[in-house]
Amino acid sequence: MNSNWTNVLYSYGIDDEHSYDDYRLFALPQFRTLSSLCDLSKTTVMNNLNRFSSKILISKQIQSYEIIQSQIENAVTRFRSALCRTFVLTLNFIREMFQGNGIVSSIYSNWYFQTLRKESLAFLWTKPRSYGNENNCSCETNSMCSSPAMIENLSIPGFRIGCYVIDSLLQSTLECLYNISCINLMKSFYSVQDVTVIPLNTNLSSTNETVQSLVDRLLIDEWKFNISYENYYRTCSPRSCRYSIEERADPLYIIITIIGFYGGLTVALKIVAPLLMNIGRHFFRRFQNRIGVENPC
């Protein structure tokens, strides 16, 4: 959030001259809260992305591109869902803790102090604020009470006010910030005018989307990730690849193979048989000669 815009909103403070439901009382804390949510979301995502990137994929064999793509897409989906869920649960816990402990808002939007006597030692007690149609919703029992944002009986589209700044902000939409006319209307209620505010881009998110819906997805319009199978294959760098093809033998192929084997065996025997006969004849003659020498007639 631009600091100049903060200075504009800061020019209006709490006093007794304006009603507690004047949106100028809520504008600064709401925009600061929105900015804090953006910063917290960014920090949360970056920290968890670093941990996610440090994970190692282990497999016995090199995986195909389709399998790697499917595994990574599933991992990213689980990471994104778990991260959004944890962020929202943490935020809801803080909100419920505020309401459960009856913490008074800094702008007294949920409780205000009252006394019967204007003395320095007079007793004070708190009374709840009311919002909604005809002020029929009390902050004493419901922290989600809210009303449309108004400044001097003029409605500020999308924004709401309520018991707690963050609860009313989450119920609001940012449609006013997409419209330069609405932005100029808000600026006209402040003493500072020499500040340029650029409307939000309608291509990024819907103008009617609540801040709660934006927070549910960590204020991120689109997740992009790149799957590089080449880097995966290069990192694994297998030393060798081996594959086998299983086929069902055809009967004709078996017959041909047997005939071929028989023919090859026949040729081999025709070549080897004479050689074996000559070697056997040679040893037989030597054996007969040795017997003739040892037993002369």
Stockholm file with secondary structure:
# STOCKHOLM 1.0

chainA/1-297         MNSNWTNVLYSYGIDDEHSYDDYRLFALPQFRTLSSLCDLSKTTVMNNLNRFSSKILISKQIQSYEIIQSQIENAVTRFRSALCRTFVLTLNFIREMFQGNGIVSSIYSNWYFQTLRKESLAFLWTKPRSYGNENNCSCETNSMCSSPAMIENLSIPGFRIGCYVIDSLLQSTLECLYNISCINLMKSFYSVQDVTVIPLNTNLSSTNETVQSLVDRLLIDEWKFNISYENYYRTCSPRSCRYSIEERADPLYIIITIIGFYGGLTVALKIVAPLLMNIGRHFFRRFQNRIGVENPC
#=GR chainA/1-297 SS CCHHHHHHHHTCCCCSSSCTTBHHHHHHHHHHHHHHHHHHHHHHHHHHHHHHHTCCCCCSSCCCHHHHHHHHHHHHHHHHHHHHHHHHHHHHHHHHHHHHTTCCCTTCSSEEEECSSCSTTCCCEEEECEESGGGCEETTTCTTCEEEEEETTEEEEEEEEESSHHHHHHHCBCGGGGCHHHHHHHHTTSSCCCCCCCCCCTTTSCTTCBHHHHHHTTTCSCCCCCCCHHHHHHHHCCSCCCCCCCCCCCHHHHHHHHHHHHHHHHHHHHHHHHHHHHHHHHHHHHHHHHHHHHSCC
#=GC SS_cons         CCHHHHHHHHTCCCCSSSCTTBHHHHHHHHHHHHHHHHHHHHHHHHHHHHHHHTCCCCCSSCCCHHHHHHHHHHHHHHHHHHHHHHHHHHHHHHHHHHHHTTCCCTTCSSEEEECSSCSTTCCCEEEECEESGGGCEETTTCTTCEEEEEETTEEEEEEEEESSHHHHHHHCBCGGGGCHHHHHHHHTTSSCCCCCCCCCCTTTSCTTCBHHHHHHTTTCSCCCCCCCHHHHHHHHCCSCCCCCCCCCCCHHHHHHHHHHHHHHHHHHHHHHHHHHHHHHHHHHHHHHHHHHHHSCC
//
